[in-house]
Amino acid sequence: KDSPLPRTDEASGGRIFAAFTPRTPSKHSRNRAEGTSSLDSKENVKIQSKETFPWLSYLINYFGNKGGFDLLHQALKEPGNLLPSTVEGFIQPLVKAAEMMLPEALHQLQAPCEATLQYVSDLLEHQVQSLGGKTRDASYSSLSQINRQLFALYADVVGLVEAEQRVSKVQMQMVLRMRGYDAFNMQLASVREINVILENAEMVVDEAGETAMRFVFSWLETHLILRKMLAQHLHQKQYVDQLQKALTHLLAHSCLEEEHLELIWSQTQKPDTHEAVKQNIFNMLADLAWRFSNKQLDSLFKRFDQSLALSKADMPMILQLAKRLALSDNKGVMATRLLELLWRLAHAGDAQIPTVEAQTLVSQTLKEALGHYDAVGAASKEDFLLRCMDNVRNEKKMVSSMRLLKDLLHQDPPAPPQGEDGERPISRGERIRGLDQQHGLLELLLACTERAAADVTKSGFNSGAASARQIVHETTGFMLFAMQAGGLRLDW
């Protein structure tokens, strides 16, 4: 109490904060707190004791009796000569103590809160801009922490709604200053600050049940901040992680629109876009897609189709994204969209999927996605097997359908598990025998082979015969596989 008020030394504030950091009190201090029914303190620092934290009540009252709160009150009412780091240290013990203060004590903290908030605003307006390099970054970091602490303190003093309204104005002022720097560190820090604003806005609900999120979103749009965030530094994983957090908040309140989704996707379609950017965006979309509306999901899958038609180079990443979405979709929210996309790709033909490697990747992705959805009851593997057979029967996409049919059958275990009670997966042989008995699988393959063989004989060595020969090759190979795996026999 007798020491002069420190003006630039942040260590004193740190020591004060350390006194309020929760830890097990010593036996001596515990006995003192428990053995004292009440401690006299100045009127403005009376503390509401809680049986679960008697030591904290003791420390706060002791600090007040020694004039600690008077010094903090005095310092924070006129913080102009203090460094941001010092102010940050002085506010921390007030935030810790506020939750246990009586209303009349809390009321006296309103003036220091207002003065400190104005101090931050003045620094942003006049002084921080002139700082350079590390000093500037450290000052912004301290000001950001001061804003967070002021929000928590204001919420106890004047209520959550008013706290958000007052502090968010200064936070928005800070973001605009940060966005004015080209340095990556400042751009990243600005997105982090935006996330704090969004988190605070989510907690505030007005009488009509609306949060403050719409106002924040309008501010982001007015200053073109969101659009710039969606187009910058996307090669930096830590930046994309913070961007994803912001988009998650906005999606939760239906604030993202079609143009924002288009802006995100357009970054993957530029000819000079780095692979790291595409990978970061696809990973982000995989996490955000669960919060999309049905309309936004339809739009996303439409873009998948368009991208696959235009750029074969992106196919592995898009298929990986589709697989990731499918395997994490235990409720089948995207089952129809994903499976139909993969079904179309599996039958797209050599023009769109020219290499065997790409065709195998598509088939593998569809097989894994369908296997998962079949297991969780969101789709029927049997339905897709029958769709393949219908294509073969109607001579539509015969080769790709037979290959897919065979791949899907290979997914079943070769033999039924032994010694297991209850439900068990159907074996490959049981599946093939069921398809043959109910839908005439072997007869269908034999009929296709005979038709294709007749076409080979008729066409000789022209281009049509090459296609017919491929069908003969596929169907005869499939018949041998079905007869061996399913124990089927042909009646000659």
C-alpha positions as CSV (number, residue, x, y, z in Angstrom):
1,K,0.0,0.0,0.0
2,D,2.9,2.4,0.8
3,S,4.7,1.7,-2.5
4,P,4.4,4.2,-5.3
5,L,2.1,3.2,-8.1
6,P,4.1,1.5,-10.9
7,R,3.7,3.2,-14.3
8,T,5.6,1.0,-16.7
9,D,6.5,-2.2,-14.8
10,E,4.1,-5.0,-15.8
11,A,5.6,-7.4,-13.2
12,S,3.5,-5.9,-10.4
13,G,0.3,-6.7,-12.2
14,G,1.6,-10.2,-12.9
15,R,2.2,-10.7,-9.2
16,I,-1.3,-9.6,-8.3
17,F,-2.8,-11.9,-10.8
18,A,-0.6,-14.8,-9.5
19,A,-2.2,-14.3,-6.1
20,F,-5.6,-15.2,-7.6
21,T,-4.5,-18.1,-9.7
22,P,-6.4,-21.2,-8.3
23,R,-4.1,-23.5,-6.4
24,T,-4.3,-25.5,-3.2
25,P,-3.7,-23.1,-0.2
26,S,-1.2,-23.9,2.4
27,K,-2.3,-25.5,5.7
28,H,-1.7,-22.3,7.5
29,S,-3.8,-20.1,5.2
30,R,-6.5,-22.7,5.0
31,N,-6.9,-22.8,8.8
32,R,-6.9,-19.0,8.9
33,A,-9.7,-18.8,6.3
34,E,-11.8,-21.5,7.8
35,G,-11.3,-20.2,11.3
36,T,-12.5,-16.7,10.5
37,S,-16.2,-16.1,10.2
38,S,-15.8,-12.7,8.5
39,L,-13.1,-10.2,7.7
40,D,-13.6,-6.5,8.0
41,S,-13.0,-4.8,4.7
42,K,-13.7,-1.5,3.1
43,E,-17.3,-1.0,2.0
44,N,-16.5,-1.0,-1.7
45,V,-14.7,-4.4,-1.5
46,K,-17.1,-6.5,0.6
47,I,-17.0,-10.0,-0.7
48,Q,-19.7,-12.7,-0.8
49,S,-18.1,-15.7,0.8
50,K,-18.5,-19.1,-0.8
51,E,-17.9,-22.2,1.3
52,T,-16.2,-24.0,-1.6
53,F,-13.5,-21.2,-1.9
54,P,-12.9,-19.7,1.6
55,W,-9.3,-19.0,0.7
56,L,-10.3,-16.9,-2.3
57,S,-12.7,-14.8,-0.1
58,Y,-9.8,-14.4,2.4
59,L,-7.3,-13.3,-0.3
60,I,-9.8,-10.8,-1.9
61,N,-10.7,-9.3,1.4
62,Y,-7.1,-9.1,2.5
63,F,-6.1,-7.4,-0.8
64,G,-8.9,-4.9,-0.3
65,N,-8.0,-4.1,3.3
66,K,-4.5,-3.4,2.2
67,G,-5.8,-0.9,-0.4
68,G,-5.1,-3.0,-3.4
69,F,-8.5,-2.3,-5.0
70,D,-8.1,1.4,-4.4
71,L,-4.8,1.4,-6.3
72,L,-6.3,-0.6,-9.2
73,H,-9.3,1.6,-9.3
74,Q,-7.1,4.7,-9.3
75,A,-4.8,3.3,-12.0
76,L,-7.5,2.1,-14.3
77,K,-9.5,5.3,-14.1
78,E,-6.6,7.2,-15.6
79,P,-4.6,4.5,-17.5
80,G,-3.2,6.9,-20.1
81,N,0.5,6.7,-18.9
82,L,0.5,2.9,-18.6
83,L,1.8,0.4,-21.1
84,P,-0.9,-2.0,-22.5
85,S,0.9,-4.9,-20.8
86,T,0.6,-3.2,-17.5
87,V,-3.1,-2.5,-17.9
88,E,-3.6,-6.1,-18.9
89,G,-1.9,-7.2,-15.6
90,F,-4.0,-4.9,-13.5
91,I,-7.3,-6.0,-15.0
92,Q,-6.7,-9.7,-14.5
93,P,-7.2,-9.8,-10.7
94,L,-10.4,-7.7,-11.1
95,V,-11.8,-10.3,-13.5
96,K,-10.9,-13.1,-11.0
97,A,-12.5,-11.2,-8.1
98,A,-15.6,-9.9,-9.8
99,E,-17.5,-13.2,-9.7
100,M,-17.5,-13.1,-5.9
101,M,-18.1,-9.4,-5.4
102,L,-21.3,-7.9,-4.1
103,P,-23.4,-5.7,-6.5
104,E,-22.4,-2.5,-4.7
105,A,-18.7,-3.4,-5.1
106,L,-19.2,-4.3,-8.8
107,H,-20.9,-1.0,-9.5
108,Q,-17.7,0.8,-8.6
109,L,-15.8,-1.0,-11.3
110,Q,-17.9,0.6,-14.1
111,A,-15.9,3.8,-14.2
112,P,-12.5,2.0,-14.5
113,C,-14.0,-0.3,-17.2
114,E,-15.2,2.7,-19.3
115,A,-11.8,4.5,-18.9
116,T,-9.9,1.5,-19.9
117,L,-12.0,0.8,-22.9
118,Q,-11.5,4.4,-24.0
119,Y,-7.8,4.0,-23.4
120,V,-7.7,1.1,-25.8
121,S,-9.7,3.0,-28.4
122,D,-7.4,6.0,-28.1
123,L,-4.3,3.9,-28.6
124,L,-5.8,2.3,-31.7
125,E,-6.7,5.7,-33.1
126,H,-3.5,7.6,-32.4
127,Q,-0.5,5.6,-31.1
128,V,-0.3,1.9,-32.1
129,Q,0.0,2.8,-35.8
130,S,3.3,4.5,-35.2
131,L,4.8,1.5,-33.5
132,G,6.9,-0.9,-35.5
133,G,7.6,-4.6,-35.8
134,K,7.6,-6.6,-32.6
135,T,6.6,-3.7,-30.4
136,R,3.5,-3.2,-32.5
137,D,2.6,-6.9,-32.5
138,A,3.0,-7.1,-28.7
139,S,0.9,-4.0,-28.2
140,Y,-1.9,-5.4,-30.3
141,S,-1.7,-8.7,-28.4
142,S,-2.0,-6.9,-25.1
143,L,-4.9,-4.8,-26.3
144,S,-6.7,-7.9,-27.5
145,Q,-6.3,-9.5,-24.1
146,I,-7.6,-6.3,-22.4
147,N,-10.7,-6.4,-24.6
148,R,-11.4,-10.0,-23.6
149,Q,-11.0,-9.2,-19.9
150,L,-13.1,-6.1,-20.2
151,F,-15.9,-8.1,-21.8
152,A,-15.8,-10.6,-18.9
153,L,-15.7,-7.8,-16.3
154,Y,-18.4,-5.7,-18.1
155,A,-20.7,-8.7,-18.2
156,D,-20.6,-8.9,-14.4
157,V,-20.9,-5.1,-14.0
158,V,-23.5,-4.0,-16.6
159,G,-24.8,-7.3,-18.0
160,L,-24.0,-9.4,-21.1
161,V,-25.9,-7.4,-23.7
162,E,-24.4,-4.0,-22.8
163,A,-20.9,-5.6,-22.4
164,E,-21.1,-7.0,-26.0
165,Q,-22.3,-3.7,-27.4
166,R,-19.5,-1.6,-25.8
167,V,-16.6,-3.9,-26.2
168,S,-17.4,-5.1,-29.7
169,K,-17.1,-1.5,-31.0
170,V,-13.5,-1.3,-29.9
171,Q,-12.8,-4.8,-31.1
172,M,-14.1,-3.9,-34.5
173,Q,-11.9,-0.8,-34.5
174,M,-8.9,-3.1,-33.7
175,V,-9.8,-5.5,-36.5
176,L,-9.9,-2.7,-39.1
177,R,-6.5,-1.5,-37.9
178,M,-5.1,-5.0,-38.1
179,R,-6.5,-5.6,-41.6
180,G,-4.6,-2.5,-42.7
181,Y,-1.2,-4.3,-42.4
182,D,0.0,-6.7,-45.1
183,A,2.1,-8.8,-42.6
184,F,0.7,-12.3,-42.3
185,N,0.9,-12.2,-38.5
186,M,-1.4,-9.2,-38.3
187,Q,-3.8,-10.8,-40.8
188,L,-3.9,-14.0,-38.7
189,A,-4.4,-12.0,-35.5
190,S,-7.3,-10.1,-37.1
191,V,-9.1,-13.3,-37.9
192,R,-8.6,-14.5,-34.3
193,E,-10.0,-11.2,-33.1
194,I,-13.0,-11.7,-35.4
195,N,-13.6,-15.1,-33.9
196,V,-13.6,-13.5,-30.4
197,I,-16.2,-11.0,-31.6
198,L,-18.4,-13.8,-33.1
199,E,-18.1,-15.9,-29.9
200,N,-19.2,-12.9,-27.8
201,A,-22.1,-12.1,-30.2
202,E,-23.4,-15.7,-30.0
203,M,-23.9,-15.3,-26.2
204,V,-26.0,-12.2,-26.5
205,V,-29.7,-12.9,-27.2
206,D,-32.2,-10.0,-27.4
207,E,-35.9,-9.9,-26.4
208,A,-36.9,-11.3,-29.8
209,G,-34.5,-14.2,-29.4
210,E,-32.1,-13.0,-32.0
211,T,-28.3,-12.9,-31.3
212,A,-26.0,-10.1,-32.2
213,M,-24.5,-12.3,-34.9
214,R,-26.5,-10.6,-37.7
215,F,-25.1,-7.2,-36.8
216,V,-21.5,-8.6,-36.8
217,F,-22.1,-10.3,-40.2
218,S,-23.4,-7.1,-41.6
219,W,-20.3,-5.3,-40.4
220,L,-18.1,-7.9,-42.0
221,E,-19.9,-7.5,-45.3
222,T,-20.0,-3.7,-45.2
223,H,-16.2,-3.5,-44.8
224,L,-15.6,-6.4,-47.3
225,I,-13.7,-8.2,-44.5
226,L,-15.3,-11.6,-45.0
227,R,-14.7,-11.6,-48.8
228,K,-11.1,-10.8,-48.3
229,M,-10.7,-13.5,-45.7
230,L,-12.0,-16.0,-48.1
231,A,-9.4,-15.1,-50.7
232,Q,-6.2,-14.6,-48.8
233,H,-3.5,-16.7,-47.2
234,L,-5.3,-20.0,-47.9
235,H,-2.0,-21.8,-48.3
236,Q,-1.4,-21.2,-44.6
237,K,-2.9,-24.0,-42.5
238,Q,-3.1,-22.0,-39.3
239,Y,-4.9,-19.2,-41.2
240,V,-7.4,-21.6,-42.7
241,D,-8.1,-23.2,-39.3
242,Q,-9.1,-19.7,-37.9
243,L,-11.1,-19.0,-41.0
244,Q,-13.0,-22.3,-40.5
245,K,-13.8,-21.3,-37.0
246,A,-15.3,-18.0,-38.2
247,L,-17.3,-19.7,-40.9
248,T,-18.6,-22.3,-38.4
249,H,-20.0,-19.5,-36.3
250,L,-21.6,-17.8,-39.3
251,L,-23.1,-21.0,-40.7
252,A,-24.7,-21.7,-37.3
253,H,-26.7,-18.6,-37.7
254,S,-27.4,-19.0,-41.5
255,C,-25.2,-16.0,-42.4
256,L,-23.3,-17.5,-45.3
257,E,-24.8,-17.1,-48.7
258,E,-24.3,-18.7,-52.1
259,E,-21.8,-16.0,-53.2
260,H,-19.6,-16.9,-50.3
261,L,-19.6,-20.5,-51.2
262,E,-18.8,-19.6,-54.8
263,L,-15.9,-17.4,-53.6
264,I,-14.4,-20.3,-51.6
265,W,-14.8,-22.7,-54.4
266,S,-13.4,-20.4,-57.1
267,Q,-10.1,-20.4,-55.3
268,T,-9.7,-24.1,-56.2
269,Q,-10.5,-23.5,-59.9
270,K,-7.8,-20.9,-60.8
271,P,-5.1,-22.3,-63.1
272,D,-2.3,-21.0,-60.9
273,T,-3.8,-22.2,-57.6
274,H,-1.2,-24.1,-55.5
275,E,-2.0,-27.7,-54.5
276,A,-1.7,-26.7,-50.8
277,V,-4.5,-24.2,-51.2
278,K,-6.8,-26.7,-52.8
279,Q,-6.1,-29.3,-50.1
280,N,-6.7,-26.8,-47.4
281,I,-10.0,-25.7,-48.9
282,F,-11.2,-29.3,-49.5
283,N,-10.4,-30.2,-45.9
284,M,-12.2,-27.1,-44.6
285,L,-15.2,-27.9,-46.8
286,A,-15.3,-31.5,-45.4
287,D,-15.6,-30.1,-41.9
288,L,-18.0,-27.3,-42.7
289,A,-20.4,-29.4,-44.9
290,W,-22.2,-30.8,-41.9
291,R,-23.5,-27.3,-41.2
292,F,-24.6,-26.6,-44.7
293,S,-28.3,-26.2,-45.5
294,N,-29.8,-28.6,-48.1
295,K,-29.6,-25.8,-50.7
296,Q,-25.9,-25.3,-49.9
297,L,-25.2,-29.0,-50.1
298,D,-26.9,-29.2,-53.5
299,S,-24.8,-26.3,-54.6
300,L,-21.6,-27.9,-53.3
301,F,-22.2,-31.2,-55.1
302,K,-23.1,-29.3,-58.3
303,R,-19.6,-27.8,-58.1
304,F,-18.1,-31.2,-57.6
305,D,-19.6,-32.3,-60.9
306,Q,-18.5,-29.2,-62.7
307,S,-15.0,-29.4,-61.4
308,L,-14.6,-33.1,-62.3
309,A,-15.8,-32.4,-65.8
310,L,-13.3,-29.5,-66.3
311,S,-10.2,-30.7,-64.4
312,K,-9.2,-34.4,-64.1
313,A,-6.2,-33.3,-62.0
314,D,-8.5,-32.4,-59.1
315,M,-10.2,-35.8,-59.1
316,P,-8.1,-37.5,-56.4
317,M,-8.6,-34.7,-54.0
318,I,-12.4,-34.4,-54.6
319,L,-12.7,-38.2,-54.3
320,Q,-10.8,-38.1,-51.0
321,L,-13.2,-35.3,-49.9
322,A,-16.2,-37.4,-50.9
323,K,-14.8,-40.4,-49.1
324,R,-14.1,-38.4,-45.9
325,L,-17.7,-37.0,-46.0
326,A,-19.2,-40.5,-46.5
327,L,-17.3,-42.3,-43.8
328,S,-18.1,-39.7,-41.2
329,D,-21.8,-39.5,-42.2
330,N,-23.4,-42.0,-39.7
331,K,-26.9,-40.5,-40.2
332,G,-26.9,-40.6,-44.0
333,V,-27.4,-36.9,-44.4
334,M,-25.4,-36.9,-47.6
335,A,-25.9,-40.5,-48.7
336,T,-28.0,-39.8,-51.8
337,R,-25.9,-36.9,-53.0
338,L,-22.6,-38.7,-52.5
339,L,-23.6,-42.1,-53.9
340,E,-25.2,-40.6,-57.0
341,L,-22.1,-38.4,-57.6
342,L,-19.9,-41.5,-57.4
343,W,-22.3,-43.6,-59.4
344,R,-22.2,-41.1,-62.3
345,L,-18.4,-41.0,-62.1
346,A,-18.2,-44.8,-62.2
347,H,-20.1,-44.8,-65.5
348,A,-18.6,-41.7,-67.0
349,G,-16.5,-43.6,-69.5
350,D,-13.0,-43.2,-70.8
351,A,-13.5,-39.7,-72.0
352,Q,-13.9,-38.3,-68.5
353,I,-11.8,-40.9,-66.6
354,P,-9.2,-41.9,-69.1
355,T,-6.8,-43.9,-66.9
356,V,-7.2,-47.3,-65.2
357,E,-5.8,-45.8,-62.0
358,A,-8.5,-43.1,-62.0
359,Q,-11.3,-45.6,-62.7
360,T,-10.0,-47.9,-59.9
361,L,-10.0,-44.9,-57.5
362,V,-13.6,-44.0,-58.4
363,S,-14.7,-47.6,-58.0
364,Q,-12.9,-48.0,-54.7
365,T,-14.4,-44.8,-53.3
366,L,-17.9,-45.8,-54.3
367,K,-17.4,-49.3,-52.8
368,E,-16.2,-47.9,-49.4
369,A,-18.9,-45.2,-49.3
370,L,-21.7,-47.7,-50.2
371,G,-20.3,-50.2,-47.7
372,H,-20.5,-47.6,-44.9
373,Y,-24.0,-46.4,-45.8
374,D,-25.2,-50.0,-46.1
375,A,-23.8,-50.7,-42.6
376,V,-25.5,-47.7,-41.0
377,G,-28.8,-48.3,-42.8
378,A,-28.7,-45.2,-44.9
379,A,-28.5,-47.0,-48.3
380,S,-28.9,-50.5,-49.7
381,K,-26.0,-52.2,-51.4
382,E,-28.5,-54.6,-52.9
383,D,-30.1,-51.7,-54.8
384,F,-26.9,-50.7,-56.4
385,L,-26.1,-54.3,-57.4
386,L,-29.5,-54.5,-59.1
387,R,-28.9,-51.2,-60.8
388,C,-25.7,-52.6,-62.3
389,M,-27.6,-55.7,-63.5
390,D,-30.2,-53.5,-65.1
391,N,-27.5,-51.6,-67.0
392,V,-26.1,-54.9,-68.2
393,R,-29.6,-56.2,-69.2
394,N,-30.4,-53.1,-71.1
395,E,-26.9,-52.9,-72.7
396,K,-26.1,-49.5,-71.0
397,K,-22.6,-48.9,-69.8
398,M,-22.1,-52.7,-69.7
399,V,-18.4,-52.8,-69.1
400,S,-18.3,-50.3,-66.3
401,S,-21.4,-51.8,-64.7
402,M,-20.0,-55.3,-64.7
403,R,-16.7,-54.1,-63.3
404,L,-18.5,-52.2,-60.5
405,L,-20.8,-55.2,-59.9
406,K,-17.8,-57.4,-59.4
407,D,-16.0,-54.9,-57.2
408,L,-19.1,-54.6,-54.9
409,L,-19.3,-58.4,-54.6
410,H,-15.7,-58.6,-53.7
411,Q,-16.4,-56.3,-50.8
412,D,-18.4,-59.1,-49.1
413,P,-16.5,-61.6,-47.0
414,P,-15.6,-64.8,-49.0
415,A,-17.2,-67.1,-46.4
416,P,-19.7,-66.6,-43.5
417,P,-18.0,-66.0,-40.1
418,Q,-17.9,-69.2,-38.0
419,G,-19.3,-69.5,-34.5
420,E,-21.0,-66.1,-34.3
421,D,-24.6,-65.6,-33.0
422,G,-27.0,-63.0,-34.0
423,E,-26.7,-60.8,-37.2
424,R,-23.7,-61.4,-39.4
425,P,-22.6,-59.9,-42.7
426,I,-23.8,-61.8,-45.8
427,S,-21.0,-63.7,-47.5
428,R,-19.9,-63.3,-51.1
429,G,-21.2,-66.7,-52.1
430,E,-24.6,-66.1,-50.4
431,R,-24.9,-62.8,-52.2
432,I,-24.1,-64.3,-55.6
433,R,-26.5,-67.2,-55.1
434,G,-29.3,-64.8,-54.1
435,L,-28.8,-62.6,-57.2
436,D,-28.8,-65.7,-59.3
437,Q,-31.9,-67.2,-57.8
438,Q,-34.0,-64.0,-57.6
439,H,-32.7,-62.1,-60.6
440,G,-31.0,-64.6,-62.9
441,L,-27.5,-63.4,-62.7
442,L,-25.8,-66.3,-64.5
443,E,-28.4,-66.4,-67.3
444,L,-28.0,-62.6,-67.8
445,L,-24.2,-62.9,-68.1
446,L,-24.5,-65.9,-70.5
447,A,-27.1,-64.0,-72.7
448,C,-24.7,-61.0,-72.8
449,T,-21.8,-63.2,-73.8
450,E,-23.8,-64.8,-76.6
451,R,-24.9,-61.5,-78.0
452,A,-21.4,-60.0,-77.9
453,A,-19.9,-63.1,-79.5
454,A,-22.4,-62.9,-82.3
455,D,-21.5,-59.2,-82.8
456,V,-17.8,-60.2,-83.0
457,T,-18.5,-62.8,-85.7
458,K,-20.6,-60.4,-87.6
459,S,-18.3,-57.4,-87.4
460,G,-15.0,-59.0,-88.0
461,F,-12.2,-56.7,-87.1
462,N,-13.8,-53.3,-87.3
463,S,-14.3,-50.9,-84.4
464,G,-17.6,-52.4,-83.3
465,A,-16.0,-55.8,-82.9
466,A,-13.4,-54.4,-80.5
467,S,-16.1,-53.3,-78.2
468,A,-17.9,-56.6,-78.5
469,R,-14.7,-58.5,-77.8
470,Q,-14.2,-56.5,-74.6
471,I,-17.7,-57.4,-73.5
472,V,-17.1,-61.1,-74.2
473,H,-13.9,-60.8,-72.1
474,E,-15.7,-59.1,-69.2
475,T,-18.7,-61.3,-69.1
476,T,-16.8,-64.6,-69.4
477,G,-14.5,-63.5,-66.7
478,F,-17.4,-62.5,-64.5
479,M,-19.2,-65.8,-65.1
480,L,-16.1,-67.8,-64.0
481,F,-15.9,-65.6,-60.9
482,A,-19.6,-66.0,-60.1
483,M,-19.5,-69.8,-60.6
484,Q,-16.5,-70.2,-58.4
485,A,-17.4,-67.8,-55.6
486,G,-21.1,-68.7,-55.6
487,G,-20.9,-72.4,-56.4
488,L,-23.1,-71.9,-59.5
489,R,-23.3,-74.3,-62.4
490,L,-24.5,-73.8,-66.0
491,D,-27.2,-76.1,-67.3
492,W,-26.0,-76.8,-70.9
